[in-house]
Amino acid sequence: MKKVISLAVLTAVLAGCTDLNTTDNSAMNSYGTVDGFGEETLVTTDESLNNAYLLAAAPKYYIGSAYKVEDVQYIPVEDLTYNQTGVAGIIPTELNGTKTSNGEVFDMNQMVATSKTLPLPTIARVTNLDNGQSVVVRVNNRGPFVNTRIMDLSPAAAQKIGMNGQTKVQVQVMANESIAVKNATLGATAPAQQTVQTTQPVQTVETTVVTTTQAPGVTSAPAASGDYSVQVAAFYAQDSADSLASRMSKYGNAVVVQEGDMYKVRIVNLNAAQARSVIDALRNNEGMAPGLLQNGRWINADSI
């Protein structure tokens, strides 16, 4: 009996060696061993570098004008520094094949998404904050037209980061890739190298003094100096930035700063409590998605 068991074990071992020798190399990981995950093995290569669809020219480059959703106003703007957290949903499959706001055709199998304010197309990285998985998407449609979500993802993109329904995500615009797809759409030949660097010198081009009228939701006037700045929007046109800064002065010391070729509207010299108050007021009163800086460095707008 013992000899029979030993032979059986030996046969199984030999069979296992044979299977290893004939295993397809595509199933091996970077260490040359079989990882057992096959095609589901994590790929770390940035999709923006190997997916031509993401950077392809669109029928048109679309920004659009301000609009309202359920009485909340949204102002589409070009903002290469966009970095926001919020809830994302999944685009219904029945919309597959329909036209998007910039004239593309929605393909639910592609890595695409919607946004209320980003230019179309824009390239962004979306990270599922529940599991840390991320995907690079092409934002090519307006929406979602509800105030509880900042973005909707195609079923394919949602599946890639483990979304089964509404999920809290972080959305970060990829500046170089977004410039590249804009240039491709507009027929520009200039290389995509205008990435905004927060470390470059910042030139203040206009300062709007705080008015005596306090905006609803703002608890107190800004301090003379503070570590925090709230970014409201960014424009390529200075006059657009100046106009918005004038309107935003009711929330605090609204200024326009130039970084590269962009003009950014910020409310500056805030302490933590004032910054929190201004962010909440901009969201509730203006329907905006403001960003937050501390001592010139970008931080999560919900971290204070």
C-alpha positions, 0 to 999 in steps of 0.5 A: 500500500505504501508503494502505491501511495508513493507512486501516486505522489510521484506521478502527480509531481511529475505531472505538475512539472510537465504543466509548468514547462508548458505554461504560456509565458504570457501568464508569468509575472516579471519574476518569471513565475506563474502568478495565477491571475492571467489577464487580470494581472495588474498592469502598471503602464499608464493607459494614456501612453498605450491607448490611442483612443484617449488622445485622438482628435475629437470632432470639436473642442467644447467648453460651453457656457454656464448652466444650472442643475436643480438650481445650482449653477455650473461654470465650465472652465479650462483648469489643468490643476483640477483635483477634486474628490466626490461621488462618481456613478456609472453611465447607463449602458442604454446610452451606448452609441449616443452622441456626446456633447463634443460630437463623439459617439459614446462607447461604453467599452472605452475608458470615458467619463462625464464632467459638469465643468471640464473641457471636452475632451480632457484626460483625467485620472480617476482613483477609487478611494475605497480600494486605491485602484485608478484608471485614466479616462477621456472626459467627453460628455457633460454630466452627471446632471445631478448635484450629488455626483461629480462624474460618471464613468463608462461601464468599462472604466468603472469595472477597471477600478472595482466600481459596482455603483456610486463610489467616492473617487478622486479626479485629477486632470492630467495636464500634458495629456489634456493639452495634447488632446486639445491640440490634436482636436484644434489642429495645433502643432505645438508640443504639449509641454505647458504643464502648470508647475506650482513651483514656478514664479507666480505673478499677480495680475490683479487684486480685487479688494473685499467688499462689505457685502458678505456672501451667504455661508461665509462666516467671517471676513478673511484675515489679513494673512493666512496659509490657505488659498481657495482656487475658484477657476482658471482661464486662458483669457485674462478678462474672463478671470478678471470678471469672475474675480470681481464677482467672487470678491464677496467671498474674500480677497479675490485675486487673479494670478498668472501661472504659465499661460493661465489666469487663475482666480483665487481667494487668498489669505485665509486661515483653515476655518475661513477656507472651509467656510469659503469652500462650502459657500462656493459649493452651495451658493455657486455650484462650483468645485473649488480647489485648495492650496496651503502655502502654495501646495495643492491639498484635498479640499475636504482635508480641513 
